[in-house]
Structures are given as structure tokens and as C-alpha cells.
Amino acid sequence: MKHKTLILFALFLPQMLFSQQFLWDIDFRFQFDNREYKSLLTHSGTLFGAKLAPEIGIGWDNAKKGTNALMLGVDVTADFGAKMFNTIPELLLYYNYRSPRFNVYAGLLPRNRMIGDYSNAFFNDSIRFYDATIEGLLLHYKDPWGYVEFGCDWNSMYSKENREKFMLFSAGKFLYKWFNMGYAFQMYHFAGSYTEKGVIDNLLFSPYVGFDVSSITPLDTLYVKIAYLQGYQWDRPQGVSARKYPKGGQIDFGIEKWGVGIYDAFYFGENQMPYFEQHGHKLYWGEDYYRTSKLYNRLEVYWHPLRSADLDLKIKSVHHFEGKHWGWQQVVCLGVNVNNGMFQSFKNSKKWWKKEKDSTQKQ
């Protein structure tokens, strides 16, 4: 019986090996972000640095139902002018399942795998660049009508020094011709630490409707999005319960042609960060300007000369106004991504080119 098992294993081993594929991916990001602000809601500064995230892994098919991958890597960020490893490298370790409609990530995965449409009230520019990983789970469902995303990011484990912190977030979008509607949601359970008393649940829900008429105009992009923001924040310090319900509205507008464009986000409403003085960015991940109790306008004028899966370059001038003061932000973002898939495509294109060349010569 043992001999039969060994023979069967020897027969199927080559098939098992050839059905697997070695995967690798290298992602590079460069960012220059100079902020000149006069507002009391935030502060000036320059964020200048680069990050490299190499990954390796193994992929395999699952009975023609989807593909699987196990990936291992590291995300290393360098702040120019600071000591080496001023920012601690972050481990990447995750499983990924893909099918025509479902996409599942579990583990320590790159944050840039998110596909949801979240305004800067949810995640600010610094979070998008510096907080490299999601520790937990990320799920996607996509079809021609739109998508739904759900994620869980576990930020702190219960221990002698710390208490639990985690964020649940979700976004969805439904598309029909030039009309779309959707939502963005987050719930952050912030238990602080044993030196920070109290527990806060920070919820933000933003449904929206939008109109994208890019396809029926000579422009590359023309859209408007109208959103409602409703917050719910429950602070429970030492048995005292306090609830706040900040609300507001936001109108986004975008227009672009030949890589040159304008994006404007106009927020009007209440302070979305009422406990900022006590907890700051530990509790709130959104843009500081949403602390306003009146209005806030973000205007971007940009040039996007390179935009592809492997190379992306964007230069933008960002202007902030919160009712009293103007702020100016100059940003240059460069992204480069290389992986085993693009070189496989290159090989296939070479084979196609040779086949076409041979057939032309025969004619």
C-alpha cells in the first residue's frame, strides 16, 4: 500500500509543481509634499520621502474556480533628512483569493489594495502614504454594475500596556450609464491605553449620488458627486457617557483633459472631530480641516502626464480654505510597479510580434 502511495505521489508531483507559479512584485513610491498653512486647525511641514515594498510568493489555481496566492514581503519607508529606518519597516504577509467577481485578502496586506471611494474626511494624505498595511481582512465584490468593499484593520492587541483598537470600513458603488450612487463607512473602536482613560466609538457614514458624463463629452473626465456625512461619536470616560452627532455635506467636482485637470471638494457642516484636542490623530484619520464648524474647500490643480499600471506621475497644487485662512500644498507623486505578470505579458507580446512578422514575410 505504501509503495502504491509513493508511486501515485511521484506521478502527480510534476503536475502539482507545474500548476504552481512563482510570484513577485516590487512597488516603489516617491512623494514630495510641502505644506504652507496658516490655519489653526492644522500645521505646516514638508513630507519628503520614498518607500519600497518588494514581495515574493507562490500562486496556484483552484479547480478553475479562482486563483490563490501566498505572499511575503516588507514595506520600507525612508524620510529624507532623517536617520535610517526612522520609520519602522512593516511586514507584509497575506493570502489572496481571486475569481471573476470576488477578491479576498487576509493577513498583513498593502493598504493600496483598497478600491473604495473614501473622501479625505475618512483618510488623509499622510495615512494613504505612510500607513502601509491593513492588519486583518479585505473583501471585494465586483461586477459590471459596481462594487462593494469591506475591510477590518486591527490596530492594537489587548495586553498589559495596551487595549484593543480596530477599524471596520466599507464602501460601495452602483453604476448605471452616467448616473452612480454609493456610500462610504467607517467605525473605529478606540480604547486608548491604560494611561488614556475612556473608550470612544467613532462612526462616519457618507451616502452619495453622482453624475459622470465623461463619455458623452470631448473631455477625459467630467463628474460631480454630492455626499452627506453623518458622524456618531460615543465617548465613555470612567462611566460618563457623551454622544455627538456631527453632520455635513460635501460636493466634489472633477474635470480633466490631456492629463491636466481640476478637482474641487467643498464641505459645509459641523466639526467632524470633536475629541481631537484629547486624542488627535490617534482617533481621527481624516484631514485636519474637517475640524471646521463652518466650511472647508480643497481645490487641486494638477498635471497627470503618466498614468499606467507600471508607471504613474502626478504633480498638483492644492489650495485649502477653511473660512478664514488659505493654505497651499505642493505635491509630486511618483509610483513604479514591476511584477512577474508584466514580464509575462511582454513575452507574449514578443511571441505575437514574431508570429505577425513571419506571416507578413510569407505573404
Sequence and secondary structure as in RCSB ss.txt:
>XXXX:A:sequence
MKHKTLILFALFLPQMLFSQQFLWDIDFRFQFDNREYKSLLTHSGTLFGAKLAPEIGIGWDNAKKGTNALMLGVD
VTADFGAKMFNTIPELLLYYNYRSPRFNVYAGLLPRNRMIGDYSNAFFNDSIRFYDATIEGLLLHYKDPWGYVEF
GCDWNSMYSKENREKFMLFSAGKFLYKWFNMGYAFQMYHFAGSYTEKGVIDNLLFSPYVGFDVSSITPLDTLYVK
IAYLQGYQWDRPQGVSARKYPKGGQIDFGIEKWGVGIYDAFYFGENQMPYFEQHGHKLYWGEDYYRTSKLYNRLE
VYWHPLRSADLDLKIKSVHHFEGKHWGWQQVVCLGVNVNNGMFQSFKNSKKWWKKEKDSTQKQ
>XXXX:A:secstr
 HHHHHHHHHHHHHHHHHTEEEEEEEEEEEEEEEEEE  TTS  EEEEEEEEEEEEEEEEE TTS EEEEEEEEE
EEEETTS TTSS  EEEEEEEEE SSEEEEEEEEEGGG      TTTS HHHHHH  EEEEEEEEEEETTEEEEE
EEEEEE   SSB  EEEEEEEEEEEETTEEEEEEEEEEEE  BSSS   EEEEEEEEEEEEE GGGSSSSEEEEE
EEEEEEEEEE GGG  EEE  EEEEEEEEEEETTEEEEEEEEEES S TTHHHHGGGT  S GGGG SSEEEEEE
EEEEEEESSSEEEEEEEEEEE SS EEEEEEEEEEEEEEHHHHHHHHHHHHHHHHHHHHHHH 
